[in-house]
Amino acid sequence: MPLSTEDRLDILDLYARQAWALDTGDVDAYLDVFAPDAVLDLAKKHQGKDAIRDFAEAFWARDIGVMGSQHHVDQLVLDGDGERASVRAYVTRTFRMSGRGRNNILPIWQGFYSDTLVKVDGRWRIQQQVGRAWEGTVLGGVTQRRRA
């Protein structure tokens, strides 16, 4: 059976909760979006919740140059059934430059997620999250069209 409307809304909420938790430093809420044996694959792979916790704590401890940044996850493409789903989504990270009333948002990263989700105890969780910059093989179709 394809994803229901309720599943789709729950998945959108999952990504909103993940971004909010990451950007506000809420470690427990951030970990709550992942399945117990999840893999977070960004520049490095983090296997399991202990490793993901270490990543999150290091992110907040070492990312001082962009405190106040926000992750925007949108244009989600969802496929799956009531127990497993795949998600492709755009991810943009922005930074608000304080003290400026207008033109105060600076994009600092642009990429995409290619994720696998599972239902755990009736709630959607990220089983594997792969985040990559918006470059390289994902743009293969555009590159081929330009050459033609």
Secondary structure in CASP SS format (residue, H / E / C, confidence):
PFRMAT SS
TARGET T0000
AUTHOR 0000-0000-0000
METHOD secondary structure of the structure
MODEL  1
M C 1.00
P C 1.00
L C 1.00
S C 1.00
T H 1.00
E H 1.00
D H 1.00
R H 1.00
L H 1.00
D H 1.00
I H 1.00
L H 1.00
D H 1.00
L H 1.00
Y H 1.00
A H 1.00
R H 1.00
Q H 1.00
A H 1.00
W H 1.00
A H 1.00
L H 1.00
D H 1.00
T H 1.00
G C 1.00
D C 1.00
V H 1.00
D H 1.00
A H 1.00
Y H 1.00
L H 1.00
D H 1.00
V C 1.00
F E 1.00
A E 1.00
P E 1.00
D E 1.00
A E 1.00
V E 1.00
L E 1.00
D E 1.00
L C 1.00
A C 1.00
K C 1.00
K E 1.00
H E 1.00
Q E 1.00
G H 1.00
K H 1.00
D H 1.00
A H 1.00
I H 1.00
R H 1.00
D H 1.00
F H 1.00
A H 1.00
E H 1.00
A H 1.00
F H 1.00
W H 1.00
A H 1.00
R H 1.00
D C 1.00
I H 1.00
G H 1.00
V H 1.00
M C 1.00
G C 1.00
S E 1.00
Q E 1.00
H E 1.00
H E 1.00
V E 1.00
D E 1.00
Q E 1.00
L E 1.00
V E 1.00
L E 1.00
D E 1.00
G E 1.00
D C 1.00
G C 1.00
E C 1.00
R E 1.00
A E 1.00
S E 1.00
V E 1.00
R E 1.00
A E 1.00
Y E 1.00
V E 1.00
T E 1.00
R E 1.00
T E 1.00
F E 1.00
R E 1.00
M C 1.00
S C 1.00
G C 1.00
R C 1.00
G C 1.00
R C 1.00
N C 1.00
N C 1.00
I E 1.00
L E 1.00
P E 1.00
I E 1.00
W E 1.00
Q E 1.00
G E 1.00
F E 1.00
Y E 1.00
S E 1.00
D E 1.00
T E 1.00
L E 1.00
V E 1.00
K E 1.00
V E 1.00
D C 1.00
G C 1.00
R E 1.00
W E 1.00
R E 1.00
I E 1.00
Q E 1.00
Q E 1.00
Q E 1.00
V E 1.00
G E 1.00
R E 1.00
A E 1.00
W C 1.00
E C 1.00
G H 1.00
T H 1.00
V H 1.00
L H 1.00
G H 1.00
G H 1.00
V H 1.00
T H 1.00
Q H 1.00
R H 1.00
R H 1.00
R H 1.00
A C 1.00
END
